[in-house]
Amino acid sequence: MNIDTLKFDQNGLIPAVVQDYYSKQVLTVAYMNRESLEISMKEGRTCFFSRSRQQLWRKGETSGNTQEIVNITADCDGDALVVEVIKKGPACHTGEESCFFNELYQHEDTPRFSMEALYDLLVGRKENPKEGSYTTYLFQKGIDKILKKVGEECTEVIVAGKGGDREETIFEIADLAYHVMVLMVEMGIEPKDVFAKLASRHVVDHKVKQEKMK
């Protein structure tokens, strides 16, 4: 598919759902015309068409909160786009990471969870200690205690995995993931840093695979 096969509306626009490449969080929904799409593809950064101002605007040209494009995908009808980006700074003009933060409905039996939300919670426990909190206890004890717990949880994952107990292994992996994230907060390592490293390894692995197939 190319630009010529896309279906722009009567105003020459096509909706673009902008999504964080690492977390897959929806950041915003904007519009592009043919020119802004071509600019985005040429420059590798998002450029939209403002319906209110009736002009092109490059994301971050005044705020500095740019969005580097990883890929652009059209839907089956060719009348909507998903733009995956690596963002530098908040996506919303309010300062929020995403424009979608006004919750209207949440199913009570489906609690919301994400690694980013857990990370933010852990940061909160470090910056604002809470009496009786295990996480606060770990931060107060410091790096040696945190590393000791990571080591213990690694061993427990190995034992559970070797024993072939799936549920126990899941339980221990969850414990390990939690303690690793406490370590990340202690060292100032964010989830996006780990995602970026994993993504870079995926690219390298893909290239190696291609070389082997030659």
Protein Blocks (a to p, Z undefined) as FASTA:
>chain_A
ZZklpccdfkopacdddddfklopafbdcdddfklmmmmmmnopacdddfklopacdehk
lnopacddfbdcddfkopaccdddddedjfbfnopabfblccfbdcfklccddfklmmmm
mmmmmmmccehiaklmmmmnommlmmmmmmmmmmmmmmmmmnopaklmmmmmmmmmmmmm
mmmmmnopafklmmmmmmmmmmmmmmmmmmmmZZ
